Amino acid sequence: MEDYTGSPELYLFLASTMHDMKDSVSLVSGTLEAMLAASPDLASPQLAHMLYQTKRLNDNLIQLLALYKRVGKPGYPFDSRPQQISELVAQVVAQEKTLLDARSITFETTFPPDLIWSFDEDLIIGVLGHVINNASRYTRGIIRLSIAQFGDYLELRIEDNGQGFPPALLMAGAAAMHGLRAGVNFSTNSTGLGLYFSFQVALMHKHRERSGSITLENGGALGGGCFILRLP
């Protein structure tokens, strides 16, 4: 039997399949968002949950593609350039508005409007979108994105007013910071992919001797879970 492990043809097939799946899921997600935006009265827990699941699946496919490009084909076109923080926040707000409105979740933002920082916009929006989608499942009604500069790092925090991260997830966050994947937990639909992806994105952002990092903790300004991404 022929061994295709590591062959260019296999990598190409996997990437092509993921692209096709992502495009199909994006179409479904976009249709749901358009329906909810055009007719807010259509919003229901079932429809909001359907949108959440399609966005979650789309997030996973985007993460797989990014990791494939970094691991399977190391020549990933990492595009770090100076960006206006206010523009980043505006894009995240627009991307998450329909889902959060459908779930009656208040989305708060706080950031220095004139601050400029260098980062890969697509990757950072991917990380923030995934975390916000996840927080929308556990919050009690408020999610906050706060961005500020602390010394030589840009700190992006996503907090909610839910019950906080369970111990197992805090441990998974610590494992991710060592480049390890958490085990699959089928009872919670958790594969650890999101944390591993976030860690890889943080690690790709480097400046001189410093690299990015992620942290999970409980408490924060809203008393619930808090995801922290730090970029040099």
N, C-alpha and C positions, 0 to 999 in steps of 0.2 A: 504493500500500500504506500502510495506517495505521501510524503510528509510536507504539508504546506505551512507548517509553523514558521512564523516570521517572514513568509514570502511577501514580496511586494503586491502580488495579486490578491492575497488575503487581506492585506491592509487596505487596498483600494476597494475591495468588495465591502468590507466593514464600514469604511467611511462613506461610501455611496449609499449603503443601506441606511445608515444613521441620518444622512442628509435627507433622504426620501421620507423617512419616518418623521423627522423634525418638520419638514415642510407640510406634511399632512396634518400633524398635530397643531402646527401654527395656524393652519387654515381653519380648523375647528375652533381653536381658541379665539381667533380673530372674529369669527362669525358670532360666537357667544358674546364677546365684548360689544360688538356692533349692535346686537339685539338688545342688550341691557342698556347701552348708552342711548339708543333711540327710544326705548320704551321702558323707563325705570319701573313702571308698574308691573312689568313681567318678573321682576326680581323675586325670587323665592329661595328658601334654604337649599332646595334640591338643585336649582339652576346655579346658584352661587357655588355649591359644592362641586358641580360638574366643571365650572370654570376653574376652580382651584385645582382639581385633578388634572385637567388638560395643561394648565400652566406648570404644574409640578412635573408632569411627564416631559413637557417641552424643556424645562430646566435641566432635567436629567440628561436628555439627549444633547443639549448644548454642552453640558459638562463633559460628557463622554467624548464629544468631538474635540473639545479643547484639550482634554487629556491625551487623546489619540495623537493629536498634532504635536504635543509636547513629548510624549513617550514613544509612540510608534514612528513618528517622523519628527525628530528633534528640531528641525528647522522651522519651528512655529514662528509666524510673523508677528512677534511681540511688538506692539506699537505704543510705546510710552512717550507721551508728549505733554507739554504744559496745557492744562485745562482750567477753565473757570469753574470753581466749585458750584456756583449758582446754576450753571448750565447742567452740571451733573445731577443736581437735586431736581431740577425741572424735568429732566428726562425720566428719572425714577418715579416722580410723582405721577407723570402722565402714564407711565407704563402700569402702575399699580392702582390707579384711580378706580377703574371699573370694578375690579374684584373687591376692593376695600369698601366702596360704596354699597355694593350688593350685600356685603356682610355687615353693613352699618358700623364700620370701624373708622374711628377718627385717626387720621395720619398727621402727626405733628412733625415739623422740621425746624431745626435751628442750625445755623451755619454762618460764617463770616462771608458776606456777599462778594467782597472784593478779593478773596483769597484765590490764588492760582497754585496748582500743584501738578507735578508730572506723574501720569499713570496711564495704563491702557484702558481707555474708556469702556470698550465692549466687555472686557473681562470684569472690571469693577462693577459695572451695571449688572452683569450676570450674577456675581456674588450677592450683591445687595438685593436683587430681585428674588433670588432663591430664599434668602433669610427672611425677607418680608412675607413671602408667600407662606413660609413655614410658621412664622409668628401669627399670621392671620388665623391659623387653626387653633391657637392656644390662648390668644389674648382675651381679655374681658372687655375689650372695646377700644383700646388705645394702643397705637404703635408709634414710636418716635424714632426719627433718624436725626442724629446730631453729629455734626462734623466740626472739628476744631484742630488747631495746630498746638502740639505740645513739644517744645524743644525742636528736635530735628525730625519729628514724625507727624504725619497727618493721622488723626484718629477718627475713624468712622464707627459710630455706635448705633446699633438697632436694638431698642428696648421695647418691652411690652409690659402690661399690667396683669399678666396671668400668674400662674402658680410657680413659674420658674422652671429651669431645666432639671430633670431628674438626675440623680447621681450617675447613672450609666451614661447619660449624654455628656455630662461634664467630664467623665473619664475619657469618652470618645474624643472630645475636644482636645484634651491633653495628649492623647495618642496621635491625633492629626498633626499636632505641632512637632511631633518627632517623625513625621512622614509616614505614619502607619495608618492603615485602613482599619476602622472598627469592624467587628463581626456583623454579619447580617442578622437582623432581628425581624422575623416575619410577623410577629405579633404586633409590631408598631410600624411595619412597612419601611423600616430604616435599614439602609445599606451602608451608611457612612460615606457615600459618594459625595454628598454636598460638602461635608467637612473636609474631605480629602482634596476636593476641587478648590475650595476656598484657601486651604493651606498652600496648594501649588501656585495659585494666583498670587498670594502674598509673597511667596518665595521668589517668584519671577521678578518682583519689584525690588531692585537693588540700587543702592547709591553708596559709592565708595566701599566701606567695610560693613555697611548695614543692609539688612534684608527685612522684608515685611513679615508680619506675624498675625495670628488670629488668637482670640481668647474667648472662652465661654464662661460666664459667671452669673450669679443670681443677685438680685437687689437692684442696684442702679437707681435712677431717678424715679422709675415707675414701680419698683418693687418686684418685678417679675424676672424673666430671662433677659440676658444682655449679651449680644454678640459684638465683639470688638475686632475691627480690622485696622491694623497699623501699617502705614506705608512710609518708607524713608524718603 
